[in-house]
Amino acid sequence: MSQDTSTLPTSETDTPVFASKAERKQRVNDNKLSKRIMREVGRAIGDFNMIEEGDKIMVCLSGGKDSYGLLDVLMTLQKRAPIKFDIVAVNLDQKQPGFPDHILPEYLEKLGVPYHIETQDTYSVVTRVIAEGKTMCSLCSRLRRGILYRVAKELGATKIALGHHRDDILATFFLNLFYGGRMKGMPPKLMSDNGEHIVIRPLAYVPEKDLIAYAKLKEFPIIPCNLCGSQENLKRQEINRMIADWDKKFPHRSWNVFGALTRVVPSHLMDPKLHNFADLKVTGQADPEGDKGFDQDYFDDHLPESLLAAGFEEDHDEATPGVRQDAFTPAQPAASGEQQIVFMSKRRSGQ
């Protein structure tokens, strides 16, 4: 005789699964992380007018967390933005021994994004020219840059997007300051050295720790760099350790330095090409930026009042400090005032 199954207990697979408090908290944090990264990338794009109607963005994909994150965010913003722009992902296979050349094509095919794999054996060139134990980064970078410029031209790309983030920008500034004797950083947008391309860095406002967490959340198939990443005692690694140590001990110091890159006061430096010291004359008019040599400046490890007023919050949450647009972005108006809104909030109909 058949049994009436309507009154039987449901199977384990049908039992409702209730998330624990820790799991709910993790989901909330993951959502905040995604929104924060989207917001900061959208803000950077708007502040520097990085992407315009009809652009074809060549996203340089190395297989590392930063470039994966960049591609993922730009693809999301592409769906939301009311302007049209195209994306093509490009990877340069430098024929490093053991490089898993199947991972990126399989990943990109799954995404459905147009892509191009450029194969050039720069590894052999670098290892032949550079003596063992010496830093390979400089030559490798030059070779890679020239190849990618050529590929961008062949693909008809109007912008080249790189995955450098906030910490990369800070590290470059300190490398130039400590070892190069000049105040020079890594701008979010600049013309290439050959004068033929516009290079953009949409992750400019995103700290590395957010990208590490985002890569874990998205489960990107990370490919380690065995050529330069395995070399010890590189100056950039020393600087990165310094910044990481600051972030642990003095949570706002890195953001203060980052904000300083957007608030340069040439009259208070020493470069005559930026300020005409030679022809300086008194005007009889009060100037808040004038010399206050008899006043003693006071600094501590907290945010200055100017940044607090601009929107920074005095907290020690692990998340990026809450900031308004003007907290660490250029003092002058953005090239395209509406562009920021375009990438931060608006969506096309039906998306």
SVG drawing of the C-alpha trace seen along z (x, -y; Angstrom):
<svg xmlns="http://www.w3.org/2000/svg" viewBox="-2 -98 77 100">
<polyline fill="none" stroke="black" stroke-width="0.4" points="0.0,0.0 1.4,-3.4 2.2,-5.8 0.9,-9.4 4.0,-11.4 2.3,-14.8 2.6,-14.3 6.3,-13.1 9.0,-15.4 10.8,-17.3 14.2,-16.2 17.3,-17.9 17.7,-19.7 14.2,-21.2 14.9,-22.5 15.2,-26.3 18.7,-27.4 19.0,-30.4 22.2,-32.4 24.1,-32.8 24.8,-36.3 28.4,-36.1 27.2,-35.2 24.7,-38.0 27.4,-40.4 29.8,-39.2 27.1,-39.7 26.5,-43.2 30.3,-43.9 30.6,-42.4 27.8,-44.6 29.4,-47.7 32.8,-46.7 31.3,-46.4 29.4,-49.7 32.4,-51.5 34.6,-50.3 32.0,-51.2 31.5,-54.6 35.2,-55.5 35.9,-54.3 32.9,-56.3 34.1,-59.3 37.6,-59.1 36.2,-58.6 34.1,-61.7 36.7,-63.9 39.2,-63.4 36.8,-62.8 38.4,-59.4 35.7,-57.9 33.6,-59.7 30.9,-58.8 32.1,-56.4 35.4,-55.5 37.0,-52.1 38.7,-51.2 41.6,-48.8 41.8,-47.2 45.3,-45.7 44.8,-42.4 47.7,-40.8 46.0,-38.1 46.5,-39.9 43.9,-41.1 44.0,-44.7 43.5,-44.2 40.8,-41.6 39.0,-44.1 39.4,-46.9 37.8,-44.8 35.0,-43.7 34.1,-47.2 34.3,-48.7 32.0,-46.0 29.5,-46.8 29.7,-50.5 29.4,-50.0 25.9,-48.5 24.8,-51.3 26.2,-54.4 23.9,-56.3 26.8,-56.8 28.1,-54.1 31.7,-52.9 33.3,-49.7 35.7,-47.5 38.4,-45.1 40.6,-43.1 44.2,-42.7 46.7,-40.4 50.4,-40.2 51.7,-36.7 55.4,-37.2 56.2,-33.5 57.3,-33.2 58.1,-29.6 55.1,-27.9 52.7,-30.7 49.2,-29.1 48.2,-30.5 44.8,-28.9 43.4,-30.7 42.7,-34.1 41.2,-33.0 38.8,-30.6 37.9,-33.3 37.3,-36.0 35.3,-33.6 33.1,-32.9 32.6,-36.6 31.7,-37.2 34.0,-40.3 35.9,-41.0 39.6,-40.2 43.0,-39.9 46.0,-37.8 49.3,-39.2 52.1,-36.7 55.7,-38.1 58.6,-36.4 60.0,-39.3 61.0,-37.0 63.9,-35.6 65.0,-39.1 65.0,-40.3 66.8,-37.3 69.4,-37.5 70.1,-41.2 69.8,-41.6 72.4,-39.9 71.1,-37.3 70.1,-38.9 69.6,-42.3 66.2,-44.1 64.3,-43.2 61.4,-45.5 62.6,-48.5 63.5,-46.7 60.4,-44.4 58.2,-47.5 59.6,-49.3 59.2,-46.3 55.7,-45.7 54.7,-49.3 55.9,-49.5 54.0,-46.3 50.8,-47.4 50.9,-50.8 51.2,-49.1 48.3,-46.7 46.2,-49.6 46.7,-51.3 46.0,-48.1 42.7,-47.6 41.6,-51.2 41.5,-51.9 41.0,-55.5 42.0,-54.9 44.3,-52.5 43.1,-51.5 45.6,-50.3 44.9,-48.7 47.0,-51.0 45.3,-51.9 45.7,-54.4 48.6,-52.6 50.5,-52.4 50.1,-56.2 51.4,-56.8 54.3,-54.4 55.3,-56.1 55.3,-59.5 57.5,-58.2 59.9,-56.4 60.4,-59.6 60.7,-61.6 63.1,-59.3 65.2,-57.9 64.6,-60.3 64.9,-63.7 61.7,-65.0 58.1,-65.4 56.4,-63.3 53.6,-60.8 51.4,-58.6 48.4,-60.7 45.0,-59.2 45.0,-60.4 47.9,-61.3 49.1,-61.2 51.5,-58.3 55.2,-59.0 55.0,-58.5 52.2,-61.0 49.7,-58.6 47.5,-57.4 45.6,-58.5 46.3,-56.3 43.7,-56.2 43.8,-54.7 40.1,-54.3 41.2,-52.6 43.1,-55.7 40.9,-56.3 40.7,-52.6 43.1,-51.3 44.8,-48.0 43.1,-46.3 39.7,-46.8 41.0,-45.2 42.4,-42.2 39.0,-41.7 37.2,-42.2 39.3,-39.6 38.5,-37.1 34.8,-37.9 34.7,-37.5 37.1,-34.5 39.2,-35.8 41.6,-33.1 44.7,-34.9 47.9,-34.3 51.1,-35.1 53.9,-37.1 57.1,-34.9 59.3,-37.4 59.4,-40.5 57.3,-39.6 59.8,-37.0 62.7,-39.5 63.5,-40.6 64.6,-43.9 63.0,-46.0 62.5,-49.6 58.8,-49.5 58.3,-46.7 60.0,-48.7 57.7,-51.6 54.6,-49.3 55.6,-47.9 55.9,-51.5 52.4,-52.4 50.9,-49.2 52.6,-49.9 51.1,-53.4 47.7,-52.1 47.9,-49.8 49.4,-52.4 48.1,-55.7 44.9,-55.1 44.6,-58.5 48.2,-59.2 48.1,-57.6 44.9,-59.5 46.5,-62.8 49.4,-62.2 47.0,-61.2 45.0,-64.4 48.2,-66.5 48.8,-65.3 45.6,-67.2 46.4,-70.3 49.8,-71.5 50.8,-75.0 53.6,-76.0 54.3,-79.3 55.4,-77.3 57.7,-75.0 61.0,-75.8 60.4,-75.3 60.9,-78.6 59.2,-76.9 56.0,-76.7 56.2,-80.0 57.8,-83.3 59.9,-83.9 62.3,-86.3 59.7,-88.9 57.8,-88.7 56.6,-92.1 54.5,-93.3 50.9,-94.1 49.7,-95.5 46.8,-93.1 46.3,-90.3 46.9,-86.9 45.9,-83.8 48.5,-81.8 51.2,-84.3 54.2,-83.6 53.5,-82.9 57.1,-82.3 56.5,-83.5 53.7,-81.0 54.5,-77.5 52.6,-74.8 51.1,-72.0 50.5,-68.6 49.4,-65.3 48.4,-61.9 44.7,-62.8 43.0,-64.3 43.5,-68.0 40.4,-70.3 40.4,-71.0 39.9,-67.3 37.4,-66.8 35.4,-69.7 35.6,-68.1 34.0,-65.0 36.5,-62.6 35.2,-60.8 37.4,-60.3 36.9,-56.6 39.0,-53.5 36.8,-51.3 38.6,-49.0 36.6,-50.4 37.8,-53.4 37.1,-56.6 33.9,-58.2 34.6,-61.0 32.9,-63.5 34.2,-64.2 36.2,-67.2 38.1,-65.4 40.9,-64.2 40.1,-65.2 41.4,-68.2 40.5,-71.6 39.6,-72.8 36.3,-71.8 36.3,-68.5 36.5,-68.6 33.0,-67.1 30.8,-67.9 28.0,-65.6 30.3,-62.7 30.6,-61.8 26.9,-61.4 26.8,-59.4 29.1,-56.6 28.0,-56.7 24.3,-56.5 22.5,-56.6 21.4,-53.5 20.1,-52.9 16.4,-52.1 15.7,-48.4 19.1,-47.8"/>
</svg>
